[in-house]
Amino acid sequence: MEVIAAVRNRRAVKSFDPHHKMSDETRQALLEAAVLAPSAYNIQHWRIVDVRDPAQRAAIREVAWGQTQVTDASALYVLCADLNAWQEEPTRYWATSPQPVQDFVLPKLDEYYRGKPEVARDEAMRTLGIFGMTLMLVAQDLGYDSCPMDGFDFDAVAKIIRLPADFAIGYMVAVGKGTGNAWPRNREAVEKLVYIDYF
Ligand SMILES: Cc1cc2nc3c(=O)[nH]c(=O)nc-3n(C[C@H](O)[C@H](O)[C@H](O)COP(=O)(O)O)c2cc1C
């Protein structure tokens, strides 16, 4: 599928076929493509909880306004960020780059994040946004539908998935075979949203 077709066809799907099983190969292909998403300083902050246990799904649905996507999608990913990933052996993120690049980037990376938890969190969330979008477009290409979700109690989900300290939940993405028709699309005209040079 062309990227633009995937972009056009993607919708935030409200109901999924609860009987459809996604193969292990597809799951692997989906995530292997999604991790090609860009990340700030190539830190790859994303940590993904792939919620498979139906009991876990049911528990999350209870704190997610009862949204059926949580239990019915073939896959439910809780996208989390490791807020300390910037200082966990950062040399590995740049190991394949030429030495002069490493010598330049690694001190910059440290300077950028050290002592600035807000910056670390913002960067992690930006990165999770791009990761999730990549995941949804790849899902589309693989013949699946998706729904990004933040309609849930973050603290309760953190408890259910045993989120470690210094990690943050960004949002969830449900992936599966959509059923039923999406609501009509609704977007502001580009002309109302774009400013040339200044606000
Ligand atoms: C961060 C985020 C959180 C969202 N949370 C939910 C959600 O909890 N449940 C839901 O059904 N849709 C959710 N949506 C989907 C939006 O409502 C949807 O993308 C928007 O209405 C536009 O529809 P479309 O994606 O089909 O074009 C979320 C979207 C984003 C980006």
PDBQT file of the ligand as one rigid body, heavy atoms in Angstrom, charges set to zero:
ROOT
HETATM    1  C1  LIG A 201      -3.833  10.810  21.729  1.00  0.00    +0.000 C 
HETATM    2  C2  LIG A 201      -5.147  10.287  21.222  1.00  0.00    +0.000 A 
HETATM    3  C3  LIG A 201      -6.023   9.664  22.080  1.00  0.00    +0.000 A 
HETATM    4  C4  LIG A 201      -7.230   9.137  21.620  1.00  0.00    +0.000 A 
HETATM    5  N1  LIG A 201      -8.026   8.435  22.489  1.00  0.00    +0.000 NA
HETATM    6  C5  LIG A 201      -9.109   7.787  22.000  1.00  0.00    +0.000 A 
HETATM    7  C6  LIG A 201      -9.867   6.920  22.814  1.00  0.00    +0.000 A 
HETATM    8  O1  LIG A 201      -9.601   6.731  24.003  1.00  0.00    +0.000 OA
HETATM    9  N2  LIG A 201     -10.919   6.264  22.263  1.00  0.00    +0.000 N 
HETATM   10  C7  LIG A 201     -11.260   6.422  20.942  1.00  0.00    +0.000 A 
HETATM   11  O2  LIG A 201     -12.215   5.794  20.506  1.00  0.00    +0.000 OA
HETATM   12  N3  LIG A 201     -10.566   7.240  20.144  1.00  0.00    +0.000 NA
HETATM   13  C8  LIG A 201      -9.490   7.913  20.620  1.00  0.00    +0.000 A 
HETATM   14  N4  LIG A 201      -8.749   8.714  19.797  1.00  0.00    +0.000 N 
HETATM   15  C9  LIG A 201      -9.135   8.855  18.401  1.00  0.00    +0.000 C 
HETATM   16  C10 LIG A 201      -9.633  10.235  18.011  1.00  0.00    +0.000 C 
HETATM   17  O3  LIG A 201     -10.893  10.499  18.585  1.00  0.00    +0.000 OA
HETATM   18  C11 LIG A 201      -9.671  10.277  16.469  1.00  0.00    +0.000 C 
HETATM   19  O4  LIG A 201      -8.365  10.117  15.984  1.00  0.00    +0.000 OA
HETATM   20  C12 LIG A 201     -10.286  11.547  15.926  1.00  0.00    +0.000 C 
HETATM   21  O5  LIG A 201     -11.620  11.680  16.317  1.00  0.00    +0.000 OA
HETATM   22  C13 LIG A 201     -10.213  11.604  14.403  1.00  0.00    +0.000 C 
HETATM   23  O6  LIG A 201     -10.772  10.456  13.813  1.00  0.00    +0.000 OA
HETATM   24  P1  LIG A 201      -9.943   9.555  12.788  1.00  0.00    +0.000 P 
HETATM   25  O7  LIG A 201      -8.661   9.152  13.506  1.00  0.00    +0.000 OA
HETATM   26  O8  LIG A 201     -10.811   8.363  12.483  1.00  0.00    +0.000 OA
HETATM   27  O9  LIG A 201      -9.661  10.360  11.564  1.00  0.00    +0.000 OA
HETATM   28  C14 LIG A 201      -7.565   9.264  20.250  1.00  0.00    +0.000 A 
HETATM   29  C15 LIG A 201      -6.676   9.912  19.385  1.00  0.00    +0.000 A 
HETATM   30  C16 LIG A 201      -5.473  10.394  19.855  1.00  0.00    +0.000 A 
HETATM   31  C17 LIG A 201      -4.512  11.015  18.886  1.00  0.00    +0.000 C 
ENDROOT
TORSDOF 0
